[in-house]
Amino acid sequence: MELREVIGRRRSIRFLRPYMPVEPEKIQMMFEAARIATHWGNVQSLRAVAIHRHTAPQEVLDALKAVVVGWQLRIAPVVIVWYCDPEQVEEQGNRLRQLMDVGALGFGPEDVKRSTLEEKFIPAFKEIKDFLKAPGLNEIDCGQGMAQATLMAYELGLGSCFLGTPDGDAILKVLGVPSHCRLLLMQCVGYPMEHWEAGGQRPRQPFESLFWMNTYGNPYPRSQAVVDELTRDKMFTRPAPLPERAAELEYLERALKLKAPGLF
């Protein structure tokens, strides 16, 4: 499957087969994709715990909570708890030295690179390390790793859906994660029970209201030829609502014995 088609299929799949475990090797592939994602300064603050529902302790399963759509956590064969470890910033100097050793910093002869790194780059990062540990930059680059893991999941025939929670500290505590870490999102993973279109492409704001060229308010030009090409490559799929969606939801609710699945 081409990347464009994978992106087109990558939408939230909420209904997963609760009876069908996910092979650990496929979760590993998701983690491998996340591990090699770019991260500022090569810090790599993204971490995760994969909870397999069929083998995890009941205490761990009971700790998984979300404000809405919590039923997804109860049926998902795997829930990945993604979190950020901001203390990885303390290793910034060593990570930069690794980049220099493999020629990734890309400036000057060897002696100039070494002195610039040790006398300017590393001290500059140390001065702002508290800022770098605060929520913001780390979360952005963690998001890139999570996105790559999600694309890998869809490439492997899996479905997934991200959930937020205000109970992050409590969940991480039950998992034994150090208290300085921050929960990012929970990701339900499994084999789709619903059709991959999941009711069709969700409504999105117009392209011209989101992206600008050179200055704010000057819409980025949108070529219809590009849209047509991406449509042919199946990145754009049928828009919601699909005519069969209501019947599909009714069937899924009965099969999984769910009540008001859109909320709880």
C-alpha positions as CSV (number, residue, x, y, z in Angstrom):
1,M,0.0,0.0,0.0
2,E,1.4,3.4,-1.0
3,L,2.0,6.0,1.7
4,R,-0.7,8.3,0.3
5,E,-3.3,5.6,0.5
6,V,-2.2,4.7,4.1
7,I,-2.7,8.4,5.0
8,G,-6.1,8.3,3.4
9,R,-7.1,5.3,5.5
10,R,-5.6,6.7,8.7
11,R,-8.7,7.8,10.5
12,S,-9.9,6.9,14.0
13,I,-11.1,3.3,14.2
14,R,-13.1,3.1,17.4
15,F,-14.7,-0.3,17.0
16,L,-12.0,-3.0,17.4
17,R,-12.3,-6.8,17.6
18,P,-12.1,-7.4,21.4
19,Y,-11.6,-11.2,20.8
20,M,-8.5,-10.8,18.5
21,P,-5.2,-10.1,20.3
22,V,-2.6,-8.1,18.5
23,E,0.7,-9.8,17.9
24,P,3.5,-8.3,20.0
25,E,5.7,-8.1,16.9
26,K,3.2,-5.6,15.3
27,I,3.3,-3.4,18.4
28,Q,7.1,-3.6,18.2
29,M,7.0,-2.4,14.6
30,M,5.0,0.6,15.8
31,F,7.6,1.3,18.4
32,E,10.4,0.9,15.9
33,A,8.7,3.6,13.7
34,A,8.4,5.9,16.7
35,R,12.0,5.4,17.8
36,I,13.5,6.6,14.5
37,A,11.3,9.7,14.2
38,T,13.0,13.0,14.3
39,H,13.3,14.8,17.7
40,W,14.9,18.1,18.4
41,G,18.6,17.7,19.4
42,N,18.2,13.9,19.2
43,V,16.8,14.0,22.8
44,Q,14.1,11.4,22.2
45,S,11.8,12.1,25.2
46,L,9.0,9.9,23.8
47,R,8.2,6.8,25.8
48,A,5.4,4.3,25.9
49,V,3.9,1.3,27.8
50,A,1.9,-1.2,25.7
51,I,-0.9,-2.8,27.7
52,H,-2.2,-6.0,26.3
53,R,-5.7,-6.6,27.6
54,H,-5.4,-10.4,27.6
55,T,-2.3,-10.5,29.8
56,A,-2.1,-7.2,31.8
57,P,-2.8,-7.2,35.5
58,Q,-6.4,-6.2,36.4
59,E,-5.1,-3.3,38.4
60,V,-3.5,-1.8,35.3
61,L,-6.7,-2.4,33.2
62,D,-8.8,-0.7,35.9
63,A,-6.6,2.4,35.9
64,L,-7.3,3.2,32.2
65,K,-9.9,5.9,32.2
66,A,-11.1,8.6,29.9
67,V,-13.7,11.3,30.3
68,V,-15.6,10.2,27.1
69,V,-15.6,7.1,24.9
70,G,-14.2,5.1,27.8
71,W,-15.8,2.0,26.3
72,Q,-13.0,1.9,23.8
73,L,-10.5,1.2,26.6
74,R,-12.6,-1.7,27.7
75,I,-12.7,-3.5,24.3
76,A,-9.3,-2.6,22.8
77,P,-6.9,-5.6,22.7
78,V,-4.0,-3.2,23.2
79,V,-3.8,0.3,24.8
80,I,-0.6,2.2,24.3
81,V,0.1,4.8,27.0
82,W,2.3,7.4,25.3
83,Y,4.2,9.7,27.7
84,C,7.0,12.2,27.7
85,D,10.1,12.0,29.8
86,P,11.3,15.7,30.0
87,E,14.4,14.7,32.1
88,Q,15.9,13.4,28.9
89,V,16.9,17.0,28.3
90,E,19.7,16.4,30.9
91,E,21.3,14.2,28.3
92,Q,21.2,16.9,25.7
93,G,25.0,17.4,25.6
94,N,25.7,13.7,24.9
95,R,23.0,13.5,22.3
96,L,24.5,16.5,20.4
97,R,28.0,14.9,20.7
98,Q,26.5,11.8,19.0
99,L,25.1,13.9,16.2
100,M,28.5,15.5,15.7
101,D,30.3,12.1,15.7
102,V,28.2,10.9,12.8
103,G,28.4,14.1,10.8
104,A,24.8,15.1,11.3
105,L,25.4,18.7,12.6
106,G,26.8,19.7,9.2
107,F,29.1,22.7,9.8
108,G,32.8,23.5,9.5
109,P,36.0,21.3,9.8
110,E,36.3,18.9,12.7
111,D,38.1,21.2,15.1
112,V,35.7,24.1,14.5
113,K,32.7,21.7,15.0
114,R,34.1,20.4,18.3
115,S,34.9,23.8,19.7
116,T,31.6,25.3,18.6
117,L,29.7,22.4,20.1
118,E,31.4,22.4,23.5
119,E,31.8,26.2,23.8
120,K,28.6,27.5,22.3
121,F,25.9,24.9,21.6
122,I,25.9,22.8,24.7
123,P,26.2,25.8,27.1
124,A,23.4,27.5,25.3
125,F,21.1,24.5,25.8
126,K,22.1,24.2,29.4
127,E,21.0,27.8,30.0
128,I,17.5,27.1,28.8
129,K,17.1,23.5,30.0
130,D,14.2,24.4,32.3
131,F,12.3,25.9,29.3
132,L,13.1,22.8,27.3
133,K,11.7,20.5,29.9
134,A,8.4,22.5,30.1
135,P,5.4,21.4,28.1
136,G,5.8,22.4,24.5
137,L,8.7,21.5,22.3
138,N,9.0,17.9,23.6
139,E,5.4,17.2,23.0
140,I,5.5,18.4,19.4
141,D,8.4,16.1,18.5
142,C,6.8,13.2,20.5
143,G,3.8,13.8,18.3
144,Q,5.9,13.0,15.3
145,G,6.9,9.7,16.7
146,M,3.3,8.8,17.6
147,A,2.2,9.7,14.1
148,Q,4.8,7.4,12.5
149,A,3.7,4.6,14.8
150,T,0.1,5.2,13.7
151,L,1.0,5.0,10.1
152,M,2.9,1.8,10.7
153,A,-0.2,0.4,12.5
154,Y,-2.4,1.1,9.4
155,E,0.2,-0.4,7.1
156,L,0.0,-3.6,9.2
157,G,-3.8,-3.7,8.9
158,L,-4.5,-2.4,12.4
159,G,-6.9,0.3,13.5
160,S,-6.4,2.8,16.3
161,C,-7.8,5.8,18.1
162,F,-6.2,8.3,20.4
163,L,-7.9,9.2,23.7
164,G,-7.0,12.0,26.2
165,T,-7.5,11.8,29.9
166,P,-7.3,14.1,33.0
167,D,-6.1,11.1,35.0
168,G,-2.7,10.9,33.5
169,D,-0.7,11.1,36.7
170,A,-2.8,8.3,38.3
171,I,-2.4,6.1,35.3
172,L,1.4,6.6,35.1
173,K,1.7,5.9,38.8
174,V,-0.1,2.5,38.5
175,L,2.2,1.7,35.6
176,G,5.3,2.5,37.7
177,V,6.4,5.4,35.4
178,P,8.6,8.0,37.2
179,S,6.5,10.9,38.6
180,H,8.3,13.6,36.6
181,C,6.9,12.2,33.3
182,R,3.8,13.5,31.5
183,L,1.1,11.4,29.9
184,L,0.5,12.4,26.3
185,L,-2.3,10.2,25.0
186,M,-3.7,6.7,25.2
187,Q,-3.9,4.9,21.9
188,C,-6.4,2.0,21.4
189,V,-5.0,-0.5,18.9
190,G,-6.5,-3.6,17.4
191,Y,-8.0,-5.3,14.3
192,P,-10.9,-3.2,13.0
193,M,-14.4,-4.4,13.5
194,E,-15.9,-1.6,11.5
195,H,-15.1,-0.9,7.8
196,W,-11.8,1.0,7.3
197,E,-13.7,4.1,6.1
198,A,-15.3,4.3,9.5
199,G,-18.3,6.2,8.1
200,G,-16.3,8.3,5.6
201,Q,-13.9,11.2,5.7
202,R,-14.7,13.5,8.6
203,P,-15.6,17.1,7.9
204,R,-12.6,19.4,7.9
205,Q,-12.2,23.1,7.8
206,P,-11.5,24.6,4.3
207,F,-7.9,24.4,3.1
208,E,-7.8,28.1,2.4
209,S,-8.8,29.0,6.1
210,L,-5.9,27.0,7.5
211,F,-2.7,27.6,5.5
212,W,-1.1,30.9,4.3
213,M,1.7,32.0,2.0
214,N,4.2,34.5,3.2
215,T,1.9,36.4,5.5
216,Y,-1.2,35.6,7.6
217,G,-4.4,36.0,5.7
218,N,-3.0,35.3,2.3
219,P,-4.4,31.8,1.5
220,Y,-1.9,29.3,0.3
221,P,-2.8,28.5,-3.4
222,R,-4.6,25.2,-3.7
223,S,-4.1,23.5,-7.1
224,Q,-7.0,21.4,-8.2
225,A,-4.5,19.2,-10.2
226,V,-2.9,18.3,-6.8
227,V,-6.2,17.5,-5.3
228,D,-7.1,15.3,-8.3
229,E,-3.8,13.5,-8.1
230,L,-4.2,12.8,-4.4
231,T,-7.8,11.6,-5.0
232,R,-6.6,9.2,-7.6
233,D,-4.0,7.9,-5.1
234,K,-6.8,7.3,-2.6
235,M,-5.6,9.8,0.0
236,F,-9.0,11.5,-0.2
237,T,-11.9,9.1,0.3
238,R,-15.6,9.2,0.3
239,P,-16.9,12.1,2.6
240,A,-19.1,11.3,5.5
241,P,-21.9,10.4,6.0
242,L,-21.8,7.2,4.1
243,P,-25.3,5.7,3.3
244,E,-24.5,2.5,5.1
245,R,-23.1,4.1,8.3
246,A,-26.3,4.1,10.4
247,A,-26.9,0.4,9.8
248,E,-23.2,-0.4,10.5
249,L,-23.3,1.5,13.9
250,E,-26.5,-0.3,14.9
251,Y,-24.9,-3.6,14.2
252,L,-21.7,-2.8,16.1
253,E,-23.6,-1.5,19.1
254,R,-25.6,-4.8,19.3
255,A,-22.6,-7.0,18.7
256,L,-20.5,-5.3,21.4
257,K,-23.5,-4.7,23.7
258,L,-22.7,-1.0,24.0
259,K,-25.0,1.8,25.1
260,A,-24.4,5.3,23.7
261,P,-21.0,4.3,22.4
262,G,-20.3,7.8,21.1
263,L,-20.0,9.1,24.6
264,F,-19.3,6.5,27.3
